[in-house]
Amino acid sequence: MPEHDGKRRTDAEARRIIERIDRESASGGLVERTKGHFSAEDADPADSIEVWGTRIGRILGLLVLIAMIIWVISSIVGKA
């Protein structure tokens, strides 16, 4: 019987994972979530300064991330 219980737990876990994937994919794809993030949809729409500050900060953060990735890759390639 322990084998049967293990299979039952595995099946239940697989169902939970599939349901979670369905929920996440139904809530919007990566492109829609990214667009919402960079357009500051979560900021207070009544406060235009907060909206623009959030947009600018997120875009600057992305640019810094890209610059750091380029820097790391160039330092790795340069040492080889």
Secondary structure as UniProt FT lines:
FT   HELIX           2..26
FT   HELIX           30..38
FT   TURN            39..42
FT   TURN            45..46
FT   HELIX           48..79
//
